[in-house]
Amino acid sequence: MERYGIRSAGVAVSGGADSVFLLHALHKLGRATAVLHFNHGLRGAESDADEAFVQELATGYNLPFLVASALVPEGNVEQEARRLRYEFFKTHGTVATGHTLDDQAETVLYRFLRGSGTAGLSGIRPAAPGIVRPLLELRRDEIRIWLREHSISWREDSSNADPDFVRNRIRRRHMPELSASLNPSLAEGLASTAEWARGEEDYWNAELDRLEPLYLDIRPETVLIQLGSFCLLPVAVQRRLLRRAVERVRGSLRSIDFRHVEGIRAMMATAEGSGRAQLPGIEAYRSFDWLRLGPPGFDARIERDFEMPLLIPGRTADIDRDIVLEVELCPGGHVYNDGVSGLDGERCIGPLMLRNWRPGDQTAGKKIKALFQEYRIPLWERRTWPVVTSGNSIVWTRRFGAAIGFAAGPESRKILMIREVKESNPAKPASMELKRVLHSLCEADAEVL
């Protein structure tokens, strides 16, 4: 464990041979701080007997015994049970688990058969945030031989014989058959593949950290990609960056596979047009030269129509719609810079109102909808596109500025300077950070067998 900067850890003990061996070894080295056990209750009295066995071990080693239990939600029983265990582990500092070289080999084989890329083939990492796995270089049979030689008992999980679980079929049928007929060193070979793939992934993760700010525009809950420069990148880089973008939105890559990434790339590759695609837990939205990745139903969260008085002078903000307008009252002859629109205050009759663009609205003698097409404004930006009105007239529009007939000129005596403020580097909403924290421990090993 010291190679990962860890001198001591709690030990996750199911009662099986691997975790019992791990507990014995770490206790003998003086590195075990506590015994952690999760009772899923899936096997009734047998599960309770496992808990009692592990508690007896903890007492014998004079270590604190930490136990938790919870009903496994419906769905993938193995994945849900694993999620519950890891949520329990992360509340108790660093925890050591008893995964072996055989677990590594079975995981790599499963992911290969499922069609995983190198990220999946990297298998079980020796260490992850709050988790260390000291036994990944040991074979399962070696551990059992040692336990028998030292008269140390363990519990056998009867569910390990259930062929309904893929991991059991791989462990009991496919691995032995392949080892006997093709490669006696299959387990070691698959574990080497995982180590090779981890090196590749470590390189790519560092490279993506460099490329991400160049090609991904990270927003609160969404990621924008400008297609022109992105589509010139090598295919391998495109795929990696798209996976990173999906992870930024969802907090994980669970259930995202090759066909999902290629579906997004196909949408991006068309010369023109728009389109939408639903992926597990995410929506890809193409419009003109932009792609947006966001949560399903992201736009529908906020009502399209809104209206509010424009403060003069002052700041008017609608944070949910990412609209902030600052208005300054200036005397005639005031010089203003790019990005600032000047209205002739004496031509604006009555209170000025800030609202969204609506079908039929016109400015500069053109329908705003036509200007959207001309300026290639992405569809998702139009929904709450801000305009300022005076009575029934639109006097100012985002990007298109002051309307003809209301714009300040040299003769204007009272000028209303309108500036749209864009908050720089907006913080990610807490919901996104929570999603990432929830997946941080178990996502790298989401299909550990």
Disulfide bonds with the S-S distance in Angstrom:
none
